Structures are given as structure tokens and as C-alpha cells.
Amino acid sequence: MTIPRLIAIVFILACVSVAWLVLAGVTVIRTQDVGRALTPQVGELWGPPLTQGAPTASITSADRSVRAQAVQIESSNIAVNLHLDYRQKGLLWYSTYTVDFDGKYTLVNPLEQPVTMTVQYTFPAANTLYDNFKFEINGTRVLPDSDLTRGISTTVTLNARETANVNVAYRSRGLDRFLYKFGSGITNVKNFTMVVTTDFREFDFPQQTVSSSLKEPTANGWKLTWKFDSLVAGFNIGVEMPKKLQPGMLASQMSLFAPVSLLFFFTVLVIIGAVHGHNLHPMHYFFLGASFFSFHLLFAYLADRIAIEIAFVVSALVSLLLVVTYVGRVANWKFALREVGISQFLFLVLFSYAFFYEGYTGLVITIGAIITLAVMMHVTAKVNWEEVFQARRKTKDG
């Protein structure tokens, strides 16, 4: 391997790297364009993130000495069932869900005289649907009127210290997260229990929310319980839905880091070629680099058509087939299958597969680099590099 050839190989690596950068940029733009166009449509079809607020109540005494005095909820017993139902649009997956909400609240007349209590309920979102909606006070169902912009309100007459039992229930659909809001600003909460049952394993608590008091695994997911006897809080509570790997972002990240894998691959081929006499021409390296690039190009345009796992396998097989058959014809099949095929599988397929495990990619790259270094050091430990390069020069001169 001569210095001019090494320079040519480095130039080819740089050119393919530029192509990868362009592909990554195009994929990001495609993903963003799809997101801007389709996210509002998903929200309109399925519903936005839902934030359910607690009902509010106020009282007015019979003698009008007390007017519109706010009343605190004495107890809250809420059951929430979350069913995850992913939706894919182009290069993006959306964490859509169905929620069954059933809230039971207790309100008490604090005065020693009859009052008229007004109870106000506000829907968690305007542009979604509510199936089997129920709003009851002391067993009497309140029917919604035509204008639901501000929710539903009703009045009930209570004697001194009498209790009003409020029940709100519905089935609805949302996106990304479900939140429960105690009230506006810092709120005093008494005798509060909310149990959220999920049919999915992975979840998170949204930012600026209170995590659950208890967490119990179930057959399909989790049972999360928030229980407070007395709490003063300005935070909400809720659950963030798990997110799937986004094909667009995955493809762009793989393209951005692809030059590293090709650098490892070229390095191994150069060293093996120098040691065992399988020196390839720079034009051979050009076609090998293009075959590597074909993996990411095919994956970027397959990932929004089929499952990303299948797209990955198809793209990897196509690239492996291109490289192995090409080197088999250029050199020999033993070299193509053993040195080249195994190297491509390690530096392209396994390297790229590491991006499926978010947070471990850097570690996998580091381990791969160290293993590659160790193998190359031991393989060439007994090589007399002076003789190797002198032999190459003699062969060239002869």
C-alpha cells in the first residue's frame, strides 16, 4: 500500500462522508416536514394531550349573606385506565391512547344553614370526543347543554353540613400524556386517591409532576397509585406514554455516525491487505464505500414504508450482498467471506443496530473501537512492517 493510494482512500472516505451528511440532513427535513403536516391532523383525528382538572364548587347561602364562596373538595377517589394505541404517519410514530376516567368527589356544605351549591366541571380538551359521558350529583344525572365551551355546571340545594357526591366519568382519546390538575396555582388537597392502570410497561412521569406513591406491576402493565391525606402542591400528576423509535431520527443518526464505521472498515482492509497481500485499488474502496452508503440510503426510504426492524434487515442484507460478491470477484471468495464479510457485519450491521438502544450507542462504539484495536494489534504483532512495505515496493519496481 503506497502513500498516494492511502491519500486516495482517505479522499474517498471524505466524499462518502459528505454524502452521508447530506442524507442525514434530507432525512431530518423529511421528518420535520411530515411532523409539521401530520401532527395537527393526528391531534384532530385522535385528540390532543389531555389535562383533566378537578371540578370546582361555590356556595351561596339562603339569606345571601354568603355569595359565591369557593368550597374545597373534601375527598377525591379517581380511577383511570390507559390503553396505548400507537399510530404511524410517515417517518413518525405517535403515542396515542384511550382513557377511561371515573372520578368520585365529595363536597360538604360548611355552613350551619342551607346553601345553593354550584358545581362546575371543565372538559380536559375541546377538540376530542367523550363517550359514555356522565356527570352526576347525589345520583342525579346532569345533561350537557348545547354550549359546552366552559364545560358543564349545575346547582344543588344542601342543608346545613350536608354532603354532595359528584361523579364524573367518560371514555376519551389523547396523545403523548395524561395529566390531572388539582387546581389553578398552589392548591390544598385533602383525602385524595387516584389509581392509574396501564396496559404498557414503559412509562415516565412528565416534567413538573408528582410521581406516584405506589407502583405495582400487573399482567400487562402497571398500577400506579397517588394517595395523599393532606397535600399543598402546585404540581400536577400524570403519566407520559412510552415513545417508539422514530424511524426518521434513527435513520439520520445512523447516517451521521456512519463515517466512523466506514473508517474502521477501511482501516481493517488496509492492514489486512498490507499483511496478507490483498491490496485493493482505490476504485475498489470507492465501490465498497458506495455499498456501505447504500445501506443507509435504502433504510432511510424503507423505514416509513415497513417496520423499521424489517427495513434494517433488508438494507443490511442488500449491502452485505453487494460487498461480499464484489470482493469475491475482485480478490477471492475466502477473503470476501471471512475478512471482508465479518468486518462489514461488525462495523456496519452491529454498529448501526446499536442505535436501536438509545443511550448505549456511544458505549458500543467505544467497545467496538477497543476490540478492533486489540485484534489488529495481535494480528500484526509479529509483522515486520519494514519488510512488508519493502516487499510492496520491490513488487511495484519489478
C-alpha positions as CSV (number, residue, x, y, z in Angstrom):
1,M,0.0,0.0,0.0
2,T,1.6,3.2,-1.2
3,I,1.1,6.7,0.2
4,P,-0.7,8.0,-2.8
5,R,-3.2,5.1,-2.5
6,L,-3.7,5.9,1.2
7,I,-4.4,9.5,0.3
8,A,-6.9,8.4,-2.4
9,I,-8.7,6.1,0.1
10,V,-8.9,9.0,2.6
11,F,-10.4,11.2,-0.1
12,I,-13.0,8.5,-0.9
13,L,-13.9,8.2,2.8
14,A,-14.3,12.0,2.9
15,C,-16.5,12.0,-0.2
16,V,-18.8,9.3,1.1
17,S,-18.9,11.1,4.5
18,V,-20.3,14.2,2.8
19,A,-22.9,12.0,1.1
20,W,-23.9,10.7,4.5
21,L,-24.2,14.2,5.9
22,V,-26.4,15.2,3.0
23,L,-28.6,12.1,3.5
24,A,-28.9,12.8,7.2
25,G,-29.9,16.4,6.5
26,V,-32.5,15.3,3.9
27,T,-33.9,12.7,6.3
28,V,-34.3,15.3,9.1
29,I,-36.0,17.7,6.7
30,R,-38.4,15.0,5.6
31,T,-39.2,14.1,9.2
32,Q,-39.8,17.7,10.2
33,D,-41.9,18.4,7.2
34,V,-44.0,15.3,8.0
35,G,-44.3,16.3,11.6
36,R,-45.5,19.8,10.8
37,A,-48.0,18.5,8.3
38,L,-49.3,15.4,10.2
39,T,-49.1,16.3,13.9
40,P,-52.1,18.6,13.8
41,Q,-54.0,16.0,11.8
42,V,-53.3,13.3,14.4
43,G,-54.5,15.7,17.1
44,E,-57.7,16.4,15.2
45,L,-58.3,12.7,14.5
46,W,-57.3,11.2,17.8
47,G,-57.2,14.1,20.3
48,P,-54.5,16.3,22.0
49,P,-52.7,15.7,25.2
50,L,-55.4,15.6,27.9
51,T,-55.2,17.6,31.2
52,Q,-58.2,16.8,33.4
53,G,-58.9,19.3,36.1
54,A,-60.7,18.8,39.4
55,P,-64.3,20.1,39.4
56,T,-64.8,23.4,41.3
57,A,-67.7,24.4,43.6
58,S,-69.0,27.5,45.2
59,I,-71.9,28.2,47.6
60,T,-74.4,30.9,48.2
61,S,-76.4,31.0,51.5
62,A,-80.1,31.2,51.6
63,D,-80.1,34.6,53.2
64,R,-77.5,35.9,50.7
65,S,-75.0,36.7,53.4
66,V,-72.5,34.4,51.7
67,R,-72.2,34.8,47.9
68,A,-70.1,32.6,45.6
69,Q,-67.8,31.3,48.3
70,A,-65.4,28.7,47.0
71,V,-65.7,25.2,48.6
72,Q,-62.8,22.8,48.9
73,I,-63.2,19.2,47.8
74,E,-63.3,17.0,50.9
75,S,-62.3,13.8,49.1
76,S,-61.4,12.5,45.7
77,N,-61.4,8.9,44.5
78,I,-60.3,8.6,40.9
79,A,-59.8,5.6,38.7
80,V,-58.0,6.0,35.3
81,N,-57.4,3.2,32.8
82,L,-54.9,3.9,30.0
83,H,-54.8,1.9,26.8
84,L,-51.8,2.6,24.5
85,D,-52.5,2.5,20.7
86,Y,-49.6,3.7,18.5
87,R,-50.2,5.4,15.2
88,Q,-47.6,5.8,12.5
89,K,-47.6,8.7,10.0
90,G,-44.7,8.7,7.5
91,L,-41.4,8.8,9.4
92,L,-43.0,9.5,12.8
93,W,-44.8,7.3,15.4
94,Y,-47.4,8.9,17.7
95,S,-48.2,7.7,21.2
96,T,-52.0,7.8,21.0
97,Y,-54.1,6.3,23.8
98,T,-57.6,5.7,25.1
99,V,-58.5,6.7,28.6
100,D,-61.4,5.6,30.8
101,F,-61.9,8.2,33.6
102,D,-64.1,7.8,36.7
103,G,-63.8,10.4,39.4
104,K,-65.9,10.5,42.6
105,Y,-65.7,13.6,44.7
106,T,-67.2,14.6,48.0
107,L,-68.2,18.2,48.7
108,V,-69.6,19.4,52.0
109,N,-71.7,22.5,52.9
110,P,-69.5,24.2,55.6
111,L,-72.3,26.4,56.9
112,E,-74.9,25.9,59.5
113,Q,-77.6,26.9,57.1
114,P,-79.0,25.8,53.7
115,V,-77.0,26.8,50.7
116,T,-77.2,26.6,46.9
117,M,-74.0,24.9,45.7
118,T,-72.9,25.4,42.1
119,V,-70.6,22.7,40.7
120,Q,-68.6,23.4,37.6
121,Y,-66.9,20.7,35.5
122,T,-64.5,21.6,32.6
123,F,-63.5,19.1,29.9
124,P,-59.8,18.3,29.6
125,A,-59.8,19.3,25.9
126,A,-62.2,20.8,23.4
127,N,-61.3,19.1,20.2
128,T,-61.8,15.4,21.1
129,L,-64.7,13.1,21.9
130,Y,-66.2,11.9,25.2
131,D,-68.0,8.6,25.0
132,N,-70.4,7.4,27.8
133,F,-70.0,10.8,29.5
134,K,-71.6,11.0,32.9
135,F,-71.9,13.9,35.3
136,E,-74.0,13.2,38.4
137,I,-74.6,14.9,41.7
138,N,-76.2,12.9,44.5
139,G,-77.3,10.3,41.9
140,T,-79.0,12.8,39.7
141,R,-77.6,12.9,36.2
142,V,-76.8,16.3,34.7
143,L,-77.4,16.5,30.9
144,P,-75.0,18.7,28.9
145,D,-76.5,21.7,27.1
146,S,-75.6,22.9,23.6
147,D,-72.8,25.2,24.6
148,L,-70.0,23.2,26.3
149,T,-67.2,25.7,25.8
150,R,-66.9,26.3,29.5
151,G,-67.9,22.7,30.5
152,I,-70.9,21.9,32.5
153,S,-72.3,23.5,35.6
154,T,-75.3,22.7,37.8
155,T,-76.7,23.7,41.2
156,V,-77.9,21.7,44.1
157,T,-79.6,22.7,47.4
158,L,-77.9,21.4,50.5
159,N,-78.9,21.6,54.1
160,A,-76.5,22.6,56.9
161,R,-73.4,20.4,56.8
162,E,-74.9,18.2,54.1
163,T,-72.7,16.3,51.6
164,A,-72.8,16.4,47.8
165,N,-71.4,13.4,46.0
166,V,-70.2,14.3,42.5
167,N,-69.3,11.6,39.9
168,V,-67.6,12.3,36.5
169,A,-66.9,9.5,34.0
170,Y,-66.1,9.2,30.4
171,R,-64.0,7.5,27.7
172,S,-61.8,9.7,25.6
173,R,-58.7,9.7,23.4
174,G,-55.5,11.6,23.7
175,L,-51.8,12.0,22.6
176,D,-48.5,11.6,24.5
177,R,-49.6,12.2,28.1
178,F,-52.5,12.3,30.5
179,L,-52.4,14.8,33.3
180,Y,-54.6,15.5,36.3
181,K,-54.7,19.1,37.6
182,F,-55.5,19.7,41.3
183,G,-56.4,23.3,40.6
184,S,-55.0,26.6,39.5
185,G,-51.9,27.7,41.3
186,I,-50.9,26.2,44.6
187,T,-53.8,24.1,45.9
188,N,-54.7,22.4,49.2
189,V,-55.7,18.8,48.5
190,K,-57.4,16.5,51.1
191,N,-58.2,12.8,51.1
192,F,-57.0,12.3,47.6
193,T,-56.6,8.9,45.8
194,M,-56.0,8.3,42.1
195,V,-55.3,4.9,40.7
196,V,-54.0,4.7,37.1
197,T,-53.9,1.3,35.4
198,T,-51.8,0.9,32.3
199,D,-51.6,-1.8,29.6
200,F,-48.0,-0.9,28.8
201,R,-44.7,-1.5,30.7
202,E,-42.6,1.5,29.9
203,F,-43.7,4.9,31.1
204,D,-42.5,8.1,32.6
205,F,-43.8,10.9,34.8
206,P,-44.0,14.2,32.9
207,Q,-41.9,17.2,34.0
208,Q,-43.1,19.2,36.9
209,T,-45.4,16.4,38.1
210,V,-45.6,14.4,41.3
211,S,-44.6,10.8,41.0
212,S,-46.9,8.0,42.2
213,S,-46.9,7.0,45.9
214,L,-47.1,3.2,44.9
215,K,-46.2,1.3,41.8
216,E,-47.4,-2.3,41.4
217,P,-46.8,-4.5,38.3
218,T,-49.8,-6.1,36.7
219,A,-50.1,-8.8,34.0
220,N,-50.0,-6.2,31.2
221,G,-48.5,-3.1,32.7
222,W,-48.6,-1.1,36.0
223,K,-51.0,0.0,38.7
224,L,-49.9,3.5,39.8
225,T,-51.4,5.0,42.9
226,W,-51.3,8.6,44.2
227,K,-52.6,8.8,47.7
228,F,-52.5,12.0,49.9
229,D,-54.2,12.7,53.2
230,S,-53.3,16.3,53.1
231,L,-51.2,18.0,50.4
232,V,-50.3,21.5,49.3
233,A,-49.0,21.4,45.8
234,G,-48.6,23.5,42.7
235,F,-47.7,20.5,40.5
236,N,-49.9,18.2,38.5
237,I,-49.8,14.4,38.4
238,G,-49.9,12.1,35.4
239,V,-48.3,9.6,33.1
240,E,-46.2,10.1,30.0
241,M,-46.8,7.5,27.3
242,P,-43.8,5.4,26.1
243,K,-42.5,6.5,22.7
244,K,-41.4,4.3,19.9
245,L,-38.2,4.6,18.0
246,Q,-38.8,7.3,15.4
247,P,-37.7,6.0,12.0
248,G,-36.6,9.4,10.7
249,M,-34.4,10.3,13.6
250,L,-33.0,6.8,13.8
251,A,-32.0,6.9,10.1
252,S,-30.5,10.4,10.4
253,Q,-28.4,9.4,13.5
254,M,-27.2,6.3,11.8
255,S,-26.1,8.3,8.7
256,L,-24.3,10.9,10.8
257,F,-22.2,8.3,12.5
258,A,-21.7,6.1,9.5
259,P,-18.3,7.6,8.6
260,V,-16.9,6.2,11.8
261,S,-17.9,2.6,10.9
262,L,-16.5,3.0,7.4
263,L,-13.3,4.3,8.8
264,F,-12.9,1.2,10.9
265,F,-13.8,-1.0,7.9
266,F,-11.2,0.7,5.6
267,T,-8.6,0.5,8.3
268,V,-9.0,-3.2,8.7
269,L,-8.9,-3.8,5.0
270,V,-5.8,-1.7,4.6
271,I,-4.0,-3.5,7.4
272,I,-5.1,-7.0,6.3
273,G,-4.2,-6.1,2.7
274,A,-0.7,-5.0,3.7
275,V,-0.1,-8.1,5.8
276,H,-1.7,-10.8,3.5
277,G,-1.2,-9.2,0.1
278,H,-4.8,-8.5,-0.6
279,N,-4.2,-4.9,-1.6
280,L,-7.3,-3.3,-3.2
281,H,-7.2,-0.4,-5.6
282,P,-8.7,2.9,-4.5
283,M,-11.5,2.3,-7.1
284,H,-12.4,-0.9,-5.2
285,Y,-12.6,1.2,-2.0
286,F,-14.9,3.6,-3.8
287,F,-17.4,0.9,-4.7
288,L,-17.1,-0.5,-1.1
289,G,-17.9,2.9,0.3
290,A,-20.8,3.2,-2.1
291,S,-22.1,-0.2,-0.9
292,F,-21.9,1.0,2.7
293,F,-23.8,4.1,1.7
294,S,-26.5,2.0,0.0
295,F,-27.4,0.5,3.4
296,H,-28.3,3.9,4.9
297,L,-29.9,5.2,1.8
298,L,-32.2,2.2,1.5
299,F,-33.0,2.2,5.2
300,A,-33.9,5.9,5.1
301,Y,-36.6,5.3,2.4
302,L,-37.8,2.0,3.6
303,A,-38.3,2.9,7.3
304,D,-41.5,4.9,6.6
305,R,-43.0,2.1,4.5
306,I,-42.4,-1.0,6.5
307,A,-41.5,-1.9,10.1
308,I,-38.0,-0.4,11.0
309,E,-36.7,-3.9,12.1
310,I,-37.6,-5.4,8.7
311,A,-36.2,-2.3,6.9
312,F,-33.0,-2.7,8.8
313,V,-32.6,-6.4,7.9
314,V,-33.4,-5.9,4.2
315,S,-30.9,-2.9,4.0
316,A,-28.2,-4.9,5.8
317,L,-28.6,-7.9,3.6
318,V,-28.5,-5.8,0.4
319,S,-25.3,-4.1,1.5
320,L,-23.6,-7.3,2.6
321,L,-24.5,-9.0,-0.7
322,L,-23.1,-6.1,-2.7
323,V,-19.8,-6.0,-0.8
324,V,-19.1,-9.8,-0.4
325,T,-20.0,-10.6,-4.0
326,Y,-17.9,-7.7,-5.3
327,V,-14.8,-8.5,-3.3
328,G,-15.2,-12.2,-4.1
329,R,-14.9,-11.4,-7.8
330,V,-12.1,-8.8,-7.2
331,A,-9.9,-11.0,-4.9
332,N,-11.2,-14.4,-3.8
333,W,-14.2,-15.8,-2.0
334,K,-12.4,-16.8,1.1
335,F,-11.1,-13.3,1.7
336,A,-14.5,-11.9,0.8
337,L,-16.5,-14.1,3.2
338,R,-14.0,-14.2,6.1
339,E,-12.2,-10.9,6.4
340,V,-14.5,-8.6,4.5
341,G,-17.9,-10.1,5.3
342,I,-17.2,-10.4,9.0
343,S,-15.7,-6.9,9.2
344,Q,-18.7,-5.4,7.4
345,F,-21.1,-7.3,9.7
346,L,-19.3,-5.9,12.8
347,F,-18.7,-2.3,11.6
348,L,-21.9,-1.7,9.6
349,V,-24.6,-4.0,10.9
350,L,-23.9,-4.3,14.6
351,F,-22.6,-0.7,14.7
352,S,-25.9,0.5,13.2
353,Y,-28.0,-1.8,15.3
354,A,-26.6,-0.1,18.5
355,F,-28.7,2.9,17.6
356,F,-31.9,0.9,18.4
357,Y,-30.8,1.1,22.1
358,E,-30.9,4.7,23.0
359,G,-28.2,5.7,25.5
360,Y,-25.9,2.8,24.7
361,T,-24.6,3.8,21.2
362,G,-21.5,5.6,22.4
363,L,-20.6,2.7,24.7
364,V,-21.0,0.2,21.8
365,I,-18.8,2.4,19.5
366,T,-16.1,2.7,22.2
367,I,-16.1,-1.1,22.9
368,G,-16.0,-1.8,19.1
369,A,-13.1,0.5,18.6
370,I,-11.1,-1.0,21.5
371,I,-11.8,-4.6,20.3
372,T,-10.8,-3.6,16.8
373,L,-7.6,-2.1,18.1
374,A,-6.8,-5.2,20.2
375,V,-7.5,-7.6,17.3
376,M,-5.4,-5.6,14.8
377,M,-2.5,-5.3,17.3
378,H,-2.4,-9.0,18.0
379,V,-2.8,-10.0,14.3
380,T,0.1,-7.8,13.3
381,A,2.2,-8.2,16.4
382,K,4.8,-10.3,14.6
383,V,4.7,-8.4,11.3
384,N,7.9,-6.8,10.2
385,W,6.4,-3.7,8.6
386,E,9.6,-2.6,7.1
387,E,9.8,-5.9,5.1
388,V,6.1,-5.6,4.2
389,F,6.4,-2.2,2.6
390,Q,9.8,-3.0,1.1
391,A,8.3,-6.1,-0.5
392,R,5.5,-4.0,-1.9
393,R,8.0,-1.5,-3.3
394,K,10.0,-4.3,-4.9
395,T,6.9,-5.8,-6.4
396,K,6.0,-2.5,-7.8
397,D,9.5,-1.9,-9.2
398,G,9.7,-5.4,-10.6
